[in-house]
Amino acid sequence: MDNNGEFVYAGGEPGPIFRGDERLTEGAWCAYRSAVEGKLVTVAMFDDPGNPRPATWFTMKEHFAYLSATMRLHETPLEVTADKPMTLRYGVALWDGHRSNQEIETLYQLWLKAIKK
C-alpha cells in the first residue's frame, strides 16, 4: 500500500502541510485508497464525536503510508488524571476496491448510529 495510494478526507480537501509531505486535516473521517498485490483496497478511520476533541488526521506518504487520529496535543496539551480519565473511540473500516467519498460517508453515518445504541 505504500506510496501508491491517495488520501481522501471527509471535507474533501487535505489540510495544511505540517512538515515534509505530512498533513494535519480536520474532519469526521479520513481514508486511504491504494492497491495491495494488484488488488484495490480502501482503509478508513472514523472519529467519534463524543471524543474529548475532534480528530485531526495525521497523514503521510513519504517512506510509507501512515494515517492516525490526533488531538493536536502538540499545540494544546490535555490533562489526564486519575480523577479525570479520558476515553477515546475511533472506528476502522476496510474494503476490497476503491470506495467513493459518498460510500465512506454512508458507512460513517451507519457507524455513528450503531455506537449510539
C-alpha positions in Angstrom: 0.0 0.0 0.0 2.9 2.3 0.5 3.5 5.2 -1.9 0.9 4.1 -4.4 -2.3 5.5 -3.0 -4.3 8.6 -2.2 -5.7 10.0 1.0 -9.3 11.3 0.9 -10.9 13.5 3.5 -14.5 14.0 4.8 -14.2 17.7 4.0 -12.9 17.0 0.5 -9.6 18.9 0.8 -6.4 18.0 2.5 -5.3 20.1 5.4 -2.1 22.1 5.5 1.3 20.5 5.3 2.8 20.1 8.8 6.3 19.1 7.7 7.6 17.4 4.6 4.6 15.7 3.0 2.9 15.2 6.4 -0.6 16.8 6.7 -2.9 17.6 9.5 -6.5 17.6 8.4 -9.6 18.0 10.5 -12.7 16.0 9.7 -15.1 13.3 10.7 -13.1 10.6 8.8 -10.1 10.1 6.6 -9.4 7.2 4.2 -6.5 5.9 2.1 -7.2 4.2 -1.3 -4.5 2.1 -2.6 -3.6 -1.4 -4.0 -2.2 -4.5 -2.3 -0.7 -7.2 -4.5 -2.6 -5.7 -7.5 -6.0 -5.5 -5.7 -7.6 -2.2 -5.0 -8.4 -1.5 -1.3 -9.7 1.3 0.9 -9.0 1.8 4.6 -10.9 4.5 6.6 -10.8 5.8 10.1 -13.8 7.3 11.8 -13.9 9.9 14.6 -16.5 9.5 17.4 -18.0 13.0 18.1 -18.0 12.0 21.8 -14.2 12.1 21.9 -12.8 15.0 24.1 -11.6 16.8 20.9 -12.4 16.4 17.2 -9.9 14.3 15.3 -7.2 15.9 13.3 -5.9 13.3 10.8 -2.1 13.0 10.5 -1.3 11.6 7.1 1.9 11.0 5.2 3.0 9.0 2.1 6.8 9.5 2.2 8.7 6.4 3.2 5.5 4.6 4.0 1.7 5.3 4.1 0.5 6.4 7.5 -2.8 7.5 8.9 -3.6 8.3 12.5 -6.0 10.3 14.6 -4.6 13.1 16.7 -6.0 15.7 19.0 -3.3 18.4 18.3 -1.7 17.8 21.7 1.5 19.4 20.3 -0.5 22.7 20.2 -2.8 22.3 23.2 -1.9 19.8 25.9 -4.7 17.9 27.6 -4.5 17.0 31.2 -5.5 13.4 32.1 -5.5 12.4 35.8 -6.9 9.5 37.8 -9.8 11.8 38.8 -10.3 12.9 35.2 -9.7 9.9 32.9 -10.1 10.1 29.1 -11.9 7.7 26.9 -11.4 7.7 23.1 -13.2 5.8 20.4 -12.4 5.5 16.7 -13.7 3.2 14.0 -11.8 1.5 11.3 -13.3 0.2 8.0 -11.6 -1.9 5.3 -13.0 -2.6 1.9 -12.0 -4.5 -1.2 -11.9 -2.0 -4.0 -11.8 1.8 -4.0 -14.8 3.4 -2.3 -16.1 6.8 -3.1 -16.3 9.6 -0.6 -20.1 9.1 -0.5 -19.7 5.4 0.2 -17.3 6.1 3.1 -19.6 8.8 4.4 -22.6 6.4 4.3 -20.7 3.8 6.3 -19.6 6.5 8.8 -23.2 7.6 9.4 -24.2 3.9 9.9 -21.3 3.5 12.4 -22.5 6.6 14.3 -26.0 5.2 14.6 -24.6 1.9 15.8 -22.4 3.4 18.5 -25.3 5.5 19.9 -27.3 2.4 20.7 
